[in-house]
Amino acid sequence: MKSLSGSRFTLLLAALVLVMLATRFKHFGDVLHLPDASMAIFFVGGLFLRKHWAFAVFILLTVGLDEVSIHYAGISDFCVTVAYAFLPLAYAALWYGGRLYSSCLRADAGPLVGAWCVALLSASISFAISNGSFYWLGGRYPNPHMVEYLQRLWQWGPLFVRTTMGYVTTALVAYFIGSRVVVWYGAHYLSEART
């Protein structure tokens, strides 16, 4: 897939920021209680935005939103331990998984299924990094051991990966539909111009 033009890049960047604001920071209460889309945003960002500086912007946004949530919205800081330092690595698995696949992406079934599979693998690796660092280094479990870790990985992993894949699937379907609309509009515009 070709790189996005300036206006499309800016529009997608803004859309992803808005989705992160709406889902990571729970300031809308029960009116809008969507699952956290952060993992999917990092994959979709890598797939379409690609730029390293954009990855850094999203890392700063996640940290900023977490700070505001903890200090001003009353969200628990239970998950903020030394393991929090591993979140950029977990998010990098998603961003750079998407970025590596981006040159293969087209609005056809095969490449879209390929993107979905890369997202599944990237999300699984990302969750293993974030969950593993929290379990082994977070200091919240007095006697960590492999059996308990694997139980927790199996307990929470499918939920996080399924949520990520729901958002990624939505993004890929939107990309497919948007590509078809652009092709149809272009063909329709050319036929009108010829008459």
PyMOL commands that set and color helices and strands:
alter all, ss='L'
color gray80, all
select helices_A, chain A and resi 6-24+29-31+38-49+52-72+82-104+109-137+146-194
alter helices_A, ss='H'
color red, helices_A
deselect
rebuild
show_as cartoon
